[in-house]
């Protein structure tokens, strides 16, 4: 678990599989009771870290592609 605000942060999970479920990329795992449960894949290290995030090392909260998309959204909303 890599999501810093999740109660399972830095704990290893009993990974079962990764798949698209209800339109989202999810990781399925067994909880401490043995029940199958899931969470968004981007909360785990199943997906490699974005190279931009690695290079920025916390110096910026925004990726270039996200800022370009935001500018396009604002332009569309203003018209």
N, C-alpha and C positions, 0 to 999 in steps of 0.2 A: 504494500500500500504506500503510495507516494504522495497522496493528497494531504497537505499539511494540517488541515483542520478536521480530518476524519478521525474518529476514535481508534481506528485500527492503524493509524499512521506508523510506518516503519515495521509493521508486523508482516511476517510471511503468511500467505494464505495457501490453502489446499486447492490449487488450481485444477479446474475440471476442463474448461474449454473457453474459447473466445468466439463470439458470433454476433451477427447483426440481429437485434431483437427490438421490436417496436420502434424501428427506424433509427436505432442507435447502436453503436459498437459497444458491446458489453463483455465483461469477463465474468464467467460463472465459477463459483468456488464453493467448498463446503465450510460452513461456519463451525464453531467449537462444539455444536450439538450434532454435527453431521448433516445438517439441512443444506440443501442446495439453494444458494442465493446468488445475487449478481450485483455488479456495480459498473459504472461507466469505465470503459477500458482506459480512458485518459487519466483516470485516477490511479493507475497502476504503472508499473514499468514494462508492461507487455508491449506498449507502443514506444519505440525509441524516442528519446527527447528531441524536440525540434532543434536543428542545428543553430538557428538564430538564438534560441533561448540559451543554448550552451555558450555561444560566443558572447552574448550580452552580459551574462553572469549577473543578472539582477539590476543592471544599470538602466534598463528601460522596460516599462510595462507593456509596450506596444511593438508589434511586428510591422514591418513596412507594408506588407500585403493587407494587414488589418486597417492601417491608416488610409490606404488607397480606397478600400471598400467603404470606410466611414465617410470619406470625402464624396464618393459617388452617392451614398445614401442621403447625405445632407443636401446635395445638389438636387436629387430627385424629390425630396420632401419640400424643398423651397420652391420648386416649379409647379 
